[in-house]
């Protein structure tokens, strides 16, 4: 991780308005629910989805007896802190924070209620993510596949997947190895997300996008950092801009001056969004 003890303002890393609604609003639009002061639920053909009225996680994490690490992960991308149960969930939130395909995400945002063989079942999603293509992705985080060998649990997940499919959502189980491997990629994820609160403004965005455009759609990270100004500060700002989904940095190799940087949107799009705000 980078040591960001050098003088730098910190704050929201969003220099321009998001043109896509957040997870909660997208879920409401999908389910056809209208927000009310009370808890709301949407009914579909095979089950019920219940969420909290204030967009908080639907389950409170209990500590003390459980032998797992619990805590909260402060997200800049989603503008809130997400509770996690175990280092796998924390690592997955870091991945979601950095992944430019993820627009927004929530921890334990709702519960599914449905009936299987005459018995009521409840399932609380570990995470729901709004992806860049507009889809909602519901995610179950597991250490390994041992739990999936339980027939009753597997049946529950199969019904959840069916409900998601009927809503046009996707559902998947993410295992520990998918989060932490390859080790180089996750080390880069940790590095980038450590800079998520570094503040930048629209002028930095224009500099980055103009440079990338002038170099044919891809620029070295070191060149971008130097164009911003002080190299160390520029590297931190570039990483914050990745969290804000302005640029994408190649994380498949160790981060360095030669790391490839591409644009998520063009400079002209940024100017148009800024003018519309």
Backbone torsions as a table, in degrees:
resi	resn	phi	psi	omega
1	UNK	NA	151.9	177.4
2	UNK	-80.3	144.5	171.5
3	UNK	-87.8	110.8	-176.5
4	UNK	-102.6	43.9	179.8
5	UNK	-82.5	-5.3	178.8
6	UNK	-71.3	155.4	-176.6
7	UNK	-60.7	124.0	177.5
8	UNK	-164.8	136.9	176.2
9	UNK	-71.2	146.5	177.1
10	UNK	-122.0	151.4	180.0
11	UNK	167.2	-170.3	-177.6
12	UNK	-58.2	131.0	-179.7
13	UNK	-94.0	54.5	-179.2
14	UNK	-132.0	93.6	-176.2
15	UNK	-80.2	-8.0	-178.3
16	UNK	-147.4	156.3	-176.2
17	UNK	-70.4	143.7	174.8
18	UNK	-76.2	129.4	-178.7
19	UNK	-86.8	-0.8	-178.7
20	UNK	-114.8	137.3	-179.6
21	UNK	-65.3	153.6	-179.4
22	UNK	-71.3	177.4	-177.6
23	UNK	-53.3	-51.6	-174.3
24	UNK	-57.1	-47.7	-178.2
25	UNK	-65.3	-39.3	179.0
26	UNK	-63.9	-40.4	177.2
27	UNK	-62.0	-45.0	179.6
28	UNK	-61.3	-42.3	179.4
29	UNK	-64.4	-39.4	179.7
30	UNK	-65.8	-42.7	-175.6
31	UNK	-83.9	-12.4	-178.9
32	UNK	74.3	23.8	-178.6
33	UNK	-92.8	147.1	175.8
34	UNK	-108.0	133.0	-177.8
35	UNK	-61.6	140.0	175.7
36	UNK	-136.9	166.6	177.4
37	UNK	-64.7	-18.0	-178.3
38	UNK	-96.7	168.1	173.6
39	UNK	-60.4	140.4	-179.8
40	UNK	-118.0	153.4	179.0
41	UNK	-138.6	147.7	178.2
42	UNK	-118.6	137.5	-179.2
43	UNK	-107.2	131.4	171.6
44	UNK	-121.9	-167.9	-170.8
45	UNK	-67.0	-27.5	-172.0
46	UNK	-121.6	-2.0	-177.9
47	UNK	-175.7	-168.9	-176.4
48	UNK	-133.9	140.7	177.6
49	UNK	-120.6	124.7	-175.7
50	UNK	-119.0	134.8	178.4
51	UNK	-132.7	167.3	180.0
52	UNK	-83.0	156.5	-177.9
53	UNK	-73.5	-20.1	-173.9
54	UNK	-112.0	14.7	175.4
55	UNK	69.6	16.8	175.6
56	UNK	-83.3	162.1	175.3
57	UNK	-56.8	143.5	-174.3
58	UNK	-79.8	-17.5	179.4
59	UNK	-119.5	134.4	176.4
60	UNK	-86.3	129.5	179.6
61	UNK	-72.5	130.5	179.6
62	UNK	-104.9	127.0	178.0
63	UNK	-111.7	168.9	177.9
64	UNK	118.5	-75.4	-176.9
65	UNK	-82.0	-25.7	-175.3
66	UNK	-79.2	133.5	-177.7
67	UNK	-92.9	52.7	175.0
68	UNK	-134.9	157.1	178.4
69	UNK	-78.9	126.9	176.9
70	UNK	-122.1	159.1	179.2
71	UNK	172.0	-161.4	177.7
72	UNK	-130.6	145.1	177.8
73	UNK	-112.6	112.4	-179.7
74	UNK	-74.4	114.4	-177.4
75	UNK	-99.6	130.7	172.4
76	UNK	-82.1	-37.9	-178.2
77	UNK	-59.2	-45.2	-177.2
78	UNK	-98.2	-5.5	175.0
79	UNK	69.7	32.5	179.8
80	UNK	-161.4	170.2	176.7
81	UNK	-98.7	135.1	-177.9
82	UNK	-108.4	124.4	175.8
83	UNK	-70.2	142.5	176.9
84	UNK	-129.5	150.0	177.1
85	UNK	-119.3	93.8	-179.9
86	UNK	101.6	157.0	-177.2
87	UNK	-71.2	-21.6	176.4
88	UNK	-65.5	-45.0	178.4
89	UNK	-65.2	-41.4	177.9
90	UNK	-60.0	-44.9	178.1
91	UNK	-63.1	-36.8	179.0
92	UNK	-67.5	-37.6	177.1
93	UNK	-64.9	-38.7	175.9
94	UNK	-60.3	-44.1	177.4
95	UNK	-59.1	-45.4	-178.7
96	UNK	-65.5	-34.4	179.3
97	UNK	-63.4	-36.7	-173.5
98	UNK	-94.1	-30.8	-175.4
99	UNK	-63.4	117.4	-177.2
100	UNK	-73.3	-10.4	174.7
101	UNK	-77.9	-14.7	-178.4
102	UNK	-99.1	119.2	-179.7
103	UNK	-83.8	-41.0	-176.1
104	UNK	-158.4	159.1	178.1
105	UNK	-156.2	159.0	-179.8
106	UNK	-137.9	146.7	174.5
107	UNK	-93.0	131.6	175.3
108	UNK	43.6	57.5	-171.8
109	UNK	-79.6	-19.0	-177.8
110	UNK	-162.8	171.4	173.5
111	UNK	-125.0	146.6	174.1
112	UNK	-94.7	136.9	172.9
113	UNK	-124.9	127.9	-179.0
114	UNK	-156.2	168.6	-177.3
115	UNK	-114.2	130.4	176.6
116	UNK	-126.9	120.6	179.7
117	UNK	53.2	40.0	176.6
118	UNK	82.2	-1.7	-179.2
119	UNK	-111.3	136.5	178.5
120	UNK	-74.4	132.2	177.2
121	UNK	-118.8	147.5	177.7
122	UNK	-127.2	135.2	176.9
123	UNK	-136.2	128.5	177.4
124	UNK	-107.8	120.5	-179.2
125	UNK	-68.8	138.6	176.1
126	UNK	-67.8	-37.0	-176.2
127	UNK	-157.8	147.6	170.0
128	UNK	-127.0	134.1	-176.6
129	UNK	-124.9	138.2	171.5
130	UNK	-93.1	119.6	-177.4
131	UNK	-94.1	164.3	-174.3
132	UNK	-63.3	-24.4	179.1
133	UNK	-85.6	5.0	176.3
134	UNK	93.9	-4.5	-179.0
135	UNK	-79.8	150.0	167.8
136	UNK	-94.7	129.5	176.9
137	UNK	-113.7	121.0	177.9
138	UNK	-96.9	131.7	-171.2
139	UNK	-127.0	134.3	170.6
140	UNK	-109.4	124.1	-178.0
141	UNK	-101.0	125.1	-179.7
142	UNK	-131.0	153.7	178.4
143	UNK	-70.5	-44.9	179.1
144	UNK	-156.2	-169.8	-173.7
145	UNK	-88.7	2.5	-176.3
146	UNK	-61.0	-42.3	-179.7
147	UNK	-64.1	-29.1	-177.2
148	UNK	-73.2	-11.6	178.4
149	UNK	-80.7	-11.4	176.4
150	UNK	-73.0	116.2	-176.2
151	UNK	-57.9	-39.2	-178.6
152	UNK	-66.4	-42.8	179.0
153	UNK	-67.6	-40.7	178.6
154	UNK	-62.9	-37.9	177.9
155	UNK	-64.7	-40.2	177.9
156	UNK	-60.7	-47.2	-179.8
157	UNK	-64.5	-34.5	178.9
158	UNK	-63.5	-38.6	177.8
159	UNK	-69.6	-38.5	176.7
160	UNK	-61.6	-43.9	178.5
161	UNK	-61.2	-37.1	178.6
162	UNK	-65.3	-43.7	178.5
163	UNK	-61.8	-45.7	-180.0
164	UNK	-60.4	-42.0	-179.3
165	UNK	-62.5	-39.1	179.7
166	UNK	-67.1	-26.4	179.1
167	UNK	-89.0	-4.6	-176.3
168	UNK	81.6	15.0	177.1
169	UNK	-95.0	172.1	172.3
170	UNK	-118.3	155.7	179.0
171	UNK	-135.3	136.1	175.9
172	UNK	-151.7	156.4	175.3
173	UNK	-101.3	128.1	179.4
174	UNK	-109.5	124.8	-179.0
175	UNK	-96.8	163.0	-176.1
176	UNK	-52.4	-45.7	-176.6
177	UNK	-63.0	-33.6	178.9
178	UNK	-67.4	-26.8	-179.8
179	UNK	-80.5	-48.3	-169.4
180	UNK	-98.0	-7.5	178.5
181	UNK	-119.9	148.4	-6.0
182	UNK	-62.9	148.4	-176.6
183	UNK	-59.8	-36.8	179.7
184	UNK	-62.4	-42.8	-179.5
185	UNK	-64.1	-45.5	-178.2
186	UNK	-67.7	-35.7	175.4
187	UNK	-59.7	-39.0	177.2
188	UNK	-68.3	-38.6	176.5
189	UNK	-59.3	-46.5	178.3
190	UNK	-59.4	-42.2	-179.5
191	UNK	-62.2	-49.2	-177.1
192	UNK	-66.2	-46.6	-176.8
193	UNK	-67.0	-23.2	176.9
194	UNK	-64.1	-20.6	-179.9
195	UNK	-101.2	12.0	-172.2
196	UNK	-62.5	-25.1	-178.1
197	UNK	-96.4	2.6	177.3
198	UNK	-66.9	130.5	-174.0
199	UNK	-86.9	140.2	172.7
200	UNK	-146.5	166.2	-179.5
201	UNK	-123.2	-176.7	-174.5
202	UNK	-61.5	-31.2	-178.9
203	UNK	-62.2	-35.8	176.6
204	UNK	-65.9	-37.5	177.6
205	UNK	-63.5	-43.7	178.6
206	UNK	-62.3	-41.6	179.2
207	UNK	-60.0	-46.9	-178.1
208	UNK	-64.0	-49.1	-175.4
209	UNK	-69.3	-37.4	177.1
210	UNK	-64.4	-41.0	179.3
211	UNK	-64.1	-46.5	-179.5
212	UNK	-61.0	-42.9	179.6
213	UNK	-64.1	-40.9	-178.5
214	UNK	-68.6	-21.8	-179.0
215	UNK	-101.3	18.8	174.2
216	UNK	83.7	20.6	175.7
217	UNK	102.6	-1.3	179.3
218	UNK	-153.6	135.5	-178.7
219	UNK	-134.4	150.6	175.3
220	UNK	-70.8	143.1	-178.9
221	UNK	-59.7	-39.7	-179.8
222	UNK	-63.0	-40.9	178.6
223	UNK	-65.3	-38.8	178.1
224	UNK	-65.1	-44.1	180.0
225	UNK	-60.4	-42.1	-179.8
226	UNK	-69.7	-32.6	178.3
227	UNK	-68.1	-32.2	178.2
228	UNK	-69.3	-35.2	-179.7
229	UNK	149.8	-125.6	175.8
230	UNK	-57.3	131.0	-171.4
231	UNK	-62.3	-42.5	-177.8
232	UNK	-65.7	-44.5	177.5
233	UNK	-64.7	-41.7	-179.4
234	UNK	-61.6	-38.1	177.5
235	UNK	-63.6	-43.0	179.6
236	UNK	-64.8	-41.4	179.0
237	UNK	-65.1	-40.6	178.8
238	UNK	-60.4	-41.0	178.4
239	UNK	-66.1	-39.9	176.9
240	UNK	-64.1	-35.3	178.7
241	UNK	-69.2	-26.1	174.9
242	UNK	-69.8	-43.5	176.6
243	UNK	-59.5	-37.3	-180.0
244	UNK	-79.2	1.0	177.0
245	UNK	64.8	36.0	174.6
246	UNK	-95.0	-38.5	177.6
247	UNK	-132.5	165.6	176.8
248	UNK	-126.3	129.4	179.7
249	UNK	-108.9	135.1	178.2
250	UNK	-66.8	117.3	-177.4
251	UNK	-105.9	8.0	-176.9
252	UNK	-77.6	-15.7	176.5
253	UNK	-125.0	162.3	179.1
254	UNK	-53.2	134.2	-178.5
255	UNK	-65.1	137.3	178.2
256	UNK	-169.1	-173.0	-176.5
257	UNK	-61.0	-27.0	-177.3
258	UNK	-91.3	-1.1	179.9
259	UNK	-59.3	134.8	-176.8
260	UNK	-78.0	135.3	178.9
261	UNK	-121.9	129.9	176.1
262	UNK	-124.9	169.2	-176.0
263	UNK	-97.3	142.7	171.9
264	UNK	-81.9	-38.5	175.4
265	UNK	-137.0	161.8	-179.8
266	UNK	-81.5	164.2	179.4
267	UNK	-60.9	-36.6	-179.2
268	UNK	-67.0	-37.9	176.8
269	UNK	-63.2	-40.1	178.1
270	UNK	-61.5	-44.1	179.7
271	UNK	-64.0	-39.5	179.9
272	UNK	-66.6	-40.4	178.0
273	UNK	-67.0	-38.8	177.9
274	UNK	-64.5	-38.2	179.8
275	UNK	-69.7	-29.2	-178.7
276	UNK	-79.1	-19.3	-176.1
277	UNK	-78.7	NA	NA
